[in-house]
Amino acid sequence: MTVVLIPCGATEWYDEGRLLGRVELSLTETGQRRCAEWVERLRPLGVQRILHGPDELGAQTAAYLARQLSIPTKAVDDLCEVDIGLWAGLTEAQVKSRFPSAHRELGESPLNVHPPEGEDLAHAAHRLAVCLHRRIKKNATATVGIVLRPLAFVLARWALEGRAPDDVWDAARSATEPVVLEYGSPPPPAPTSE
């Protein structure tokens, strides 16, 4: 079964290199143009439904694509972005300056990171993986598109590809185009509490 992970369209914060988190921002004109380009790449894949998180940006991206492809969308709460707490709106340089050990950990072992007043990345990864596997299985053999914000996109890709997490900054920066994956693996075990 084919799954297409689709990043949310660009926002002003994305263009400025800021962490978006769950802050509500709208698509920029650049984001809308990118979505238009993606339509032509998604059409031949036969995407039959687009799932997205409950936020405005995910809904805007999904709605734009779905209108062009004449397919339905569905908001799924567990596809929401990782809650990065006090890091929302910060650039990588600001996180590195204010939270040096967490910044280093994001590059070496991101699932060990818990942003201040935010969500533990290991738990976010598990939440997303379980949701993805459940939703993909529910869609049977239909090709499904899944619109995700940057960190959720990265964690979802790692889960579906069965890859070990690596540098979250590089992965999030390169999450700018849809990724086509073949589904076939079970959800990961629940994270352990320390």
C-alpha positions in Angstrom: 0.0 0.0 0.0 1.3 3.5 -0.9 1.4 6.3 1.7 2.4 9.8 0.7 3.7 12.0 3.6 3.0 15.6 2.6 4.6 18.6 4.5 2.4 21.5 5.4 2.9 24.4 3.0 5.3 27.1 3.8 4.6 29.8 6.4 6.4 33.1 7.3 8.1 31.3 10.3 9.3 28.5 8.1 10.9 31.0 5.7 12.6 32.6 8.7 13.9 29.3 10.0 11.7 29.3 13.1 10.3 26.3 14.9 6.6 26.3 14.3 5.3 23.9 16.9 1.5 24.2 17.3 1.4 27.9 16.6 -1.4 28.7 14.1 0.0 30.4 11.0 -1.4 30.6 7.5 0.1 29.5 4.2 2.2 32.1 2.4 1.9 32.7 -1.3 5.0 30.5 -1.6 3.3 27.8 0.3 0.3 27.9 -2.0 2.5 27.8 -5.1 4.3 24.7 -3.7 0.9 23.0 -3.1 0.0 23.7 -6.7 3.2 22.0 -7.8 2.5 19.0 -5.6 -0.9 18.4 -7.1 0.7 17.4 -10.4 3.0 15.0 -8.6 0.2 13.5 -6.4 -2.4 13.1 -9.2 -0.6 10.1 -10.9 -0.2 8.3 -7.5 -4.0 7.9 -7.2 -4.3 9.4 -3.7 -7.8 8.7 -2.6 -8.0 10.6 0.7 -5.9 13.1 2.6 -5.6 13.0 6.4 -4.2 15.9 8.4 -3.8 17.2 11.9 -6.5 19.4 13.6 -4.6 22.7 13.0 -5.3 25.5 10.5 -2.1 25.1 8.5 -2.6 21.3 8.0 -6.3 21.9 7.1 -5.4 24.6 4.6 -2.7 22.5 2.9 -5.0 19.4 2.8 -8.0 21.4 1.6 -6.0 23.0 -1.2 -4.7 19.7 -2.4 -8.0 17.9 -2.0 -9.9 20.5 -4.0 -7.5 20.1 -6.9 -7.6 16.3 -6.7 -11.3 16.0 -6.0 -10.8 13.8 -3.0 -12.0 14.1 0.7 -10.0 15.2 3.7 -10.2 14.2 7.3 -8.8 15.9 10.4 -7.2 13.4 12.9 -6.3 14.7 16.4 -3.3 12.4 16.9 -1.7 13.8 13.7 -1.1 17.1 15.5 2.4 18.6 15.6 4.8 17.9 18.4 4.2 20.4 21.2 7.5 22.1 21.5 6.4 24.4 24.4 8.8 27.3 24.9 10.7 26.6 21.7 7.9 27.7 19.5 9.0 30.6 17.3 12.7 30.1 18.1 15.4 29.6 15.4 18.0 26.8 15.7 20.6 29.3 16.8 18.3 30.5 19.6 17.7 27.0 20.8 21.4 26.3 20.6 22.2 29.4 22.7 19.4 29.0 25.3 19.3 25.2 25.6 22.8 23.9 24.5 22.5 20.4 25.9 19.0 19.8 24.4 20.2 21.2 21.1 23.1 18.7 21.1 20.7 15.9 22.0 18.4 16.8 19.1 21.3 16.1 16.8 22.5 13.0 18.5 19.5 11.3 20.0 16.3 13.3 19.4 13.9 10.9 21.1 15.6 11.7 24.4 14.5 15.4 24.2 11.7 17.0 26.1 11.2 20.6 25.2 10.4 22.9 28.2 6.6 22.9 28.8 6.3 20.7 25.7 5.8 17.1 24.7 8.5 14.4 25.1 9.7 13.6 21.5 9.7 9.8 22.3 6.0 10.0 23.3 5.2 12.1 20.3 6.9 9.6 18.0 4.9 6.8 19.5 1.6 8.7 19.3 2.2 9.4 15.6 3.4 5.9 14.8 0.4 4.2 16.4 -2.0 6.7 14.8 -0.4 6.3 11.3 -0.4 2.5 11.4 -4.1 2.5 12.6 -5.2 5.0 10.0 -3.3 3.4 7.1 -4.6 0.0 8.0 -8.1 1.4 8.1 -7.8 2.7 4.6 -7.0 -0.8 3.4 -5.4 -0.7 -0.1 -6.2 2.9 -0.9 -3.3 5.3 -1.4 -3.5 7.9 1.3 -1.9 11.3 1.7 -1.0 12.5 5.2 -0.3 16.2 5.7 2.0 16.9 8.7 3.8 19.8 10.2 7.6 19.6 10.2 8.5 17.7 13.4 5.5 15.3 13.0 6.6 14.8 9.4 10.1 13.8 10.5 8.9 11.5 13.2 6.3 9.9 11.0 8.8 9.3 8.2 11.2 7.6 10.6 8.4 5.4 12.0 7.1 4.3 8.6 10.6 3.7 7.1 11.7 1.9 10.3 14.7 4.1 10.5 16.6 5.1 13.6 16.2 8.8 14.5 19.1 11.0 13.5 19.6 14.8 13.4 16.2 16.3 13.8 17.3 19.7 12.5 18.6 18.4 9.2 15.6 16.1 8.8 13.1 19.0 9.5 14.9 21.3 7.1 14.7 18.8 4.3 11.0 18.0 4.9 9.9 20.3 2.1 8.6 17.8 -0.5 6.1 14.9 -0.4 7.6 11.5 0.2 6.1 8.4 -1.2 6.5 5.3 1.0 5.3 1.7 0.8 3.6 0.7 4.0 4.2 -2.6 5.6 5.5 -2.5 9.2 3.8 -2.8 12.6 3.8 0.0 15.2 6.8 0.4 17.4 6.7 -0.7 21.1 5.5 1.9 23.6 8.2 4.2 24.9 9.5 3.5 28.4 9.3 6.1 31.2 12.5 7.1 32.9 
